[in-house]
């Protein structure tokens, strides 16, 4: 095992391969608070990529209801239990070691899925789901916990559920890549997208077992594994309507709830992100720290981030998104002037936004929130594409247009 630096864990960790240089990294932020589980993203992806024979139960994008839903069934609960068994008492963030200053989440001293596999015949701790576990992509949808006597009210609802939007995380240290005996899986240098070479793959399903998020899937008609390809022709600017600049993926561009923002971030040789506070993804992850990775303790350094839901129990959210949950929810509930403006850019354009500016505006409203006075400014946020051209301009206060009383009538 090589030693690589994982900035989400705040320490070095063991990984089968030395880290490689990346020019940029595909990344995104999903705002759970806005999702209505319409599954438009799911069907946009499926109608584009997985509507052929052998792909009937293959969903590269899915939206599942937590805490009871999951695709495949109980994918996270099973691996969390395995990790607890292999690393008893160690799967927490209360480590005694010194956290690197580059880590926004502190230090995780427990063992990752690569480290718990030491001494076994596998490179990664994982499991292969049964066929039955893939048969219900909507398992548990809209099933909430039991409603308590106090009803539903913030900060934590007595009865609760939330929607978790999932695609391949295009991890910095992919477990699928680490486990593949054929070296059929690779991570692109230009954008960090993880792909499976269909010519080299022999369908051993080591990647299916190893991926902690279960986003590598076996296709029986071809006897190969397939996964989300991050709509890489759009990322490369090859779409005829893109004018040569990166465009958002199908799942991002189709989101009617405006919960998703996709980006490309510059990365250093050790897989840390280059300081770039004008990049909207970098700003939310590293400056405001309002967006968190999914199960960072697995050690893959995933590149899809989530703004946690305000109403779910914090303990449940901490084991899912790490120790930054309380601060992230506070940031979202009481956003800074810049963050409030940036949140308006979600789904404001089909082009990938590489930089943003906030133009100050007048006071729009003064509120009293929980005994705290807050001033809302009608600022304007501007987004720029890869060529530095303006592609979006949105105001914080949405303008109201009143139609005339009489339309097309006498």
C-alpha positions in Angstrom: 0.0 0.0 0.0 1.2 3.5 -0.8 0.7 6.5 1.4 -1.5 9.3 0.0 -2.9 12.4 1.6 -6.6 12.6 2.2 -7.6 16.2 3.1 -11.1 15.1 4.1 -9.6 12.9 6.8 -6.9 15.4 7.8 -4.1 12.8 7.5 -2.3 10.4 5.2 -3.9 7.0 4.5 -3.0 3.8 2.8 -4.1 3.3 -0.8 -3.0 0.7 -3.4 -1.6 3.3 -5.8 0.4 6.5 -5.4 -1.7 9.6 -6.1 -1.4 11.0 -9.6 -1.5 14.6 -10.8 -4.8 16.0 -11.9 -5.3 19.2 -13.9 -8.9 19.6 -12.6 -11.5 17.6 -10.7 -15.1 17.1 -11.5 -17.1 18.2 -8.4 -20.6 19.2 -7.5 -22.8 20.5 -4.6 -26.3 19.1 -3.9 -28.6 21.1 -1.7 -30.7 18.4 0.1 -33.0 21.1 1.6 -34.5 21.9 -1.9 -35.0 18.3 -3.3 -38.6 17.2 -3.8 -37.7 13.7 -5.2 -39.4 14.3 -8.5 -36.8 11.9 -10.0 -36.4 14.1 -13.1 -32.6 13.7 -12.7 -33.0 9.9 -12.5 -35.0 9.7 -15.6 -32.9 12.2 -17.5 -29.9 10.0 -16.9 -31.6 6.7 -17.6 -33.2 7.9 -20.9 -29.7 9.0 -22.0 -27.4 6.3 -20.8 -29.1 3.1 -19.4 -32.2 2.3 -21.4 -30.7 -0.7 -23.3 -31.1 -4.5 -22.6 -29.3 -5.6 -19.4 -29.6 -2.1 -17.9 -33.2 -2.3 -16.7 -32.2 -2.0 -13.0 -29.1 0.1 -13.6 -29.5 3.6 -12.3 -26.4 5.7 -12.4 -28.4 8.5 -10.8 -30.9 7.8 -8.1 -32.7 9.7 -5.4 -33.4 7.6 -2.2 -35.4 8.4 0.9 -33.4 8.3 4.2 -33.3 6.7 6.7 -35.1 3.6 5.3 -34.4 3.8 1.5 -31.3 2.8 -0.4 -30.3 1.5 -3.8 -29.1 -1.2 -3.6 -31.0 -2.0 -0.4 -29.1 -1.0 2.8 -25.9 -0.3 0.8 -24.5 2.1 3.5 -25.8 0.4 6.6 -24.1 -2.9 5.6 -20.7 -1.3 5.0 -20.9 0.8 8.1 -21.5 -2.4 10.1 -18.6 -4.1 8.5 -16.3 -1.2 9.3 -17.4 -1.2 12.9 -16.7 -4.9 13.2 -13.3 -4.6 11.6 -12.3 -1.5 13.5 -14.2 -1.7 16.8 -14.3 1.6 18.7 -12.3 3.4 16.1 -14.9 4.6 13.6 -15.1 8.2 14.9 -13.6 11.6 14.5 -12.4 11.9 18.1 -8.9 11.0 17.2 -5.9 12.0 19.2 -3.7 12.8 16.2 -2.9 16.2 14.9 -5.3 17.3 12.1 -3.7 19.0 9.1 -4.6 22.6 8.7 -5.7 21.9 5.2 -8.6 19.7 6.5 -11.9 21.6 7.2 -13.3 18.6 9.1 -10.7 17.7 11.7 -9.0 14.3 11.8 -10.4 10.8 11.4 -8.2 8.3 13.1 -10.3 5.3 12.3 -9.5 2.9 9.6 -10.7 3.4 6.0 -12.1 0.7 3.8 -8.5 0.3 2.3 -6.9 0.0 5.8 -9.5 -2.5 7.2 -8.7 -4.8 4.2 -5.1 -5.2 5.3 -4.2 -8.8 6.0 -7.0 -10.1 3.7 -7.0 -11.3 0.1 -8.8 -8.1 -1.0 -7.5 -4.6 -1.5 -10.8 -3.0 -0.3 -13.4 -3.9 2.3 -16.7 -4.3 0.6 -19.5 -6.7 -0.3 -21.3 -7.9 -3.4 -25.1 -7.1 -3.2 -27.5 -9.9 -3.8 -29.6 -9.7 -7.0 -32.7 -9.1 -4.9 -31.1 -5.9 -3.4 -31.0 -4.3 -6.8 -34.7 -4.9 -7.6 -36.3 -1.9 -5.8 -34.7 1.4 -6.7 -37.6 3.2 -4.9 -37.4 1.1 -1.8 -38.6 3.1 1.2 -39.5 6.2 -0.8 -41.3 8.8 1.3 -41.3 6.5 4.4 -40.6 8.7 7.4 -39.9 7.9 11.1 -42.7 7.8 13.6 -44.3 11.1 14.4 -43.7 12.1 18.0 -46.1 14.0 20.3 -44.5 17.4 19.5 -45.2 17.2 15.8 -42.9 18.6 13.2 -40.9 21.7 14.0 -37.3 22.9 13.8 -34.5 22.4 14.7 -35.2 18.6 14.5 -38.5 17.1 13.5 -39.9 14.3 15.6 -41.0 12.5 12.5 -38.6 12.9 9.6 -37.1 11.7 6.3 -35.1 13.4 3.6 -34.1 12.7 0.0 -30.5 11.8 -0.8 -29.4 12.4 -4.4 -26.7 10.1 -5.5 -24.4 9.7 -8.5 -20.8 8.4 -8.8 -18.6 10.5 -6.6 -15.7 10.4 -9.1 -13.5 9.9 -6.0 -10.0 11.1 -5.7 -9.0 7.7 -4.4 -11.6 5.4 -6.1 -12.2 2.0 -4.5 -13.4 0.6 -7.8 -10.1 1.5 -9.4 -8.1 0.1 -6.5 -10.0 -3.3 -6.6 -10.0 -3.9 -10.3 -7.6 -6.8 -11.2 -7.7 -5.9 -14.9 -6.6 -2.3 -14.5 -9.7 -1.5 -16.6 -10.7 1.5 -14.4 -8.9 4.8 -14.7 -9.2 8.4 -13.6 -8.8 11.0 -16.3 -6.0 13.5 -15.8 -7.9 16.4 -17.4 -11.0 16.3 -15.2 -10.7 13.5 -12.6 -13.7 11.6 -14.1 -13.5 7.8 -13.3 -14.3 5.5 -16.3 -14.3 1.8 -17.0 -12.5 0.6 -20.2 -15.1 -1.7 -21.7 -12.5 -3.5 -23.8 -10.4 -4.5 -20.7 -13.3 -5.3 -18.3 -14.1 -8.9 -17.9 -17.0 -8.5 -15.4 -15.3 -9.9 -12.3 -17.4 -7.4 -10.3 -14.6 -6.6 -7.9 -15.4 -2.9 -8.5 -19.1 -3.6 -7.6 -18.1 -5.1 -4.3 -15.4 -2.5 -3.5 -17.3 0.8 -4.3 -18.7 1.9 -1.0 -21.5 3.9 -2.7 -22.4 0.9 -5.0 -22.2 3.1 -8.2 -20.3 0.5 -10.3 -22.9 -1.9 -11.7 -22.8 -5.2 -13.5 -24.5 -5.6 -16.9 -25.3 -9.3 -17.6 -25.9 -8.9 -21.3 -22.4 -7.7 -22.0 -20.8 -9.3 -18.9 -19.0 -6.1 -18.0 -19.4 -3.5 -15.3 -20.6 0.0 -16.1 -20.9 3.3 -14.2 -21.7 7.0 -14.4 -19.4 8.6 -17.0 -20.2 12.2 -15.8 -21.6 12.9 -19.3 -17.9 13.6 -20.3 -18.7 14.8 -23.8 -20.6 17.7 -22.2 -17.7 18.3 -19.8 -15.3 18.4 -22.7 -17.5 21.0 -24.5 -18.3 18.7 -27.4 -22.1 19.2 -27.3 -23.1 21.2 -30.4 -24.8 23.9 -28.3 -22.0 24.3 -25.8 -19.8 26.7 -27.9 -16.8 24.7 -26.8 -17.2 25.3 -23.0 -18.0 22.6 -20.4 -21.7 22.1 -19.9 -23.5 20.5 -16.9 -24.3 16.8 -17.0 -27.8 15.6 -17.8 -28.8 15.0 -14.2 -27.6 18.5 -13.2 -29.2 20.3 -16.1 -32.6 18.7 -15.7 -33.0 19.4 -12.0 -36.3 21.4 -11.6 -35.7 21.9 -7.9 -32.5 23.8 -8.6 -30.7 21.8 -6.0 -27.5 21.1 -8.0 -24.4 23.0 -9.0 -21.7 21.4 -10.9 -18.1 22.6 -11.2 -14.5 21.8 -12.1 -11.9 22.7 -9.5 -8.1 23.0 -9.8 -6.2 20.5 -7.8 -2.6 20.1 -6.5 -0.4 17.1 -6.8 -1.5 15.8 -3.4 -5.2 16.0 -4.5 -5.9 19.0 -2.3 -7.8 21.8 -4.0 -6.0 24.9 -5.3 -7.1 28.0 -3.4 -9.7 29.7 -5.6 -12.5 31.4 -3.6 -14.1 32.7 -6.8 -14.9 29.2 -7.9 -18.4 28.5 -6.5 -17.7 24.9 -5.5 -14.5 25.8 -3.8 -16.2 28.6 -2.0 -19.0 26.4 -0.6 -16.7 23.6 0.4 -13.6 25.4 1.7 -14.6 28.9 2.5 -18.2 28.7 3.9 -17.9 24.9 4.6 -21.6 24.6 4.0 -21.2 21.5 1.7 -20.0 18.2 3.0 -18.8 14.9 1.5 -20.9 11.7 1.8 -19.3 9.2 4.3 -15.8 10.7 4.1 -14.7 8.1 6.7 -14.7 5.5 3.9 -11.5 7.2 2.7 -12.2 7.5 -1.1 -12.3 11.4 -0.9 -15.6 11.7 -2.8 -16.1 14.8 -4.9 -19.9 15.2 -4.6 -20.9 17.4 -1.7 -24.1 18.0 0.2 -25.7 20.8 2.1 -27.3 18.8 4.9 -31.0 18.9 5.7 -32.0 21.2 8.6 -34.7 19.0 10.1 -33.0 15.6 10.5 -31.4 14.4 13.8 -27.8 15.7 13.9 -26.4 12.4 15.2 -27.7 10.7 12.1 -26.3 13.4 9.8 -22.9 13.3 11.5 -22.3 9.7 10.8 -23.3 10.4 7.2 -21.5 13.6 6.5 -18.8 13.9 9.2 -18.3 16.4 12.0 -19.0 19.5 10.0 -22.7 19.1 10.1 -23.7 21.5 12.8 -21.6 24.3 11.4 -22.8 23.7 7.9 -26.5 23.8 8.9 -25.9 27.0 10.9 -24.2 28.5 7.8 -27.1 27.5 5.6 -29.8 28.7 8.0 -28.1 32.0 8.5 -26.0 32.5 5.4 -23.5 35.2 4.8 -24.3 37.9 2.3 -22.0 36.2 -0.3 -23.4 32.7 0.3 -27.0 33.9 0.0 -26.2 35.4 -3.3 -24.3 32.3 -4.5 -27.2 30.0 -3.7 -29.2 31.9 -6.4 -26.9 30.6 -9.1 -27.9 26.9 -8.6 -29.3 25.9 -12.0 -29.2 29.4 -13.4 -27.4 28.3 -16.5 -26.5 25.1 -18.4 -22.8 26.1 -18.7 -20.5 25.0 -15.9 -19.7 28.1 -13.8 -16.0 28.6 -13.1 -16.1 31.9 -11.2 -18.7 34.2 -9.6 -18.9 37.8 -8.4 -21.4 39.5 -6.1 -22.4 43.0 -6.9 -23.7 44.8 -3.8 -27.3 46.0 -3.8 -29.6 47.9 -1.5 -31.2 46.6 1.7 -34.3 44.5 0.8 -35.6 43.5 4.2 -34.7 43.2 7.9 -35.9 40.1 9.7 -35.9 38.8 13.2 -34.9 35.1 13.1 -34.8 33.3 16.4 -34.2 36.6 18.3 -31.4 37.5 15.9 -31.7 40.5 13.5 -30.8 39.7 9.9 -30.5 42.1 7.0 -31.2 40.8 3.5 -29.6 42.7 0.6 -30.8 42.7 -3.0 -27.4 41.8 -4.3 -26.7 40.6 -7.9 -24.6 37.4 -8.4 -22.9 36.9 -11.8 -21.5 33.6 -13.0 -18.8 33.1 -15.6 -18.0 30.2 -17.9 -14.6 28.6 -18.7 -13.8 31.4 -21.1 -14.5 34.1 -18.6 -17.8 35.1 -20.3 -20.9 36.1 -18.2 -23.4 33.2 -18.5 -25.8 34.1 -15.6 -26.9 37.2 -13.7 -29.4 36.7 -10.9 -30.7 39.0 -8.1 -31.3 37.8 -4.5 -34.8 39.2 -4.5 -36.8 37.6 -7.3 -38.7 40.2 -9.2 -42.5 39.9 -9.2 -44.3 40.5 -12.4 -48.1 41.1 -12.3 -50.1 40.2 -15.4 -52.7 42.7 -16.6 -56.2 42.0 -15.4 -57.5 41.3 -18.9 -55.6 39.0 -21.4 -56.9 38.1 -24.9 -60.4 39.0 -23.9 -62.9 41.8 -24.8 
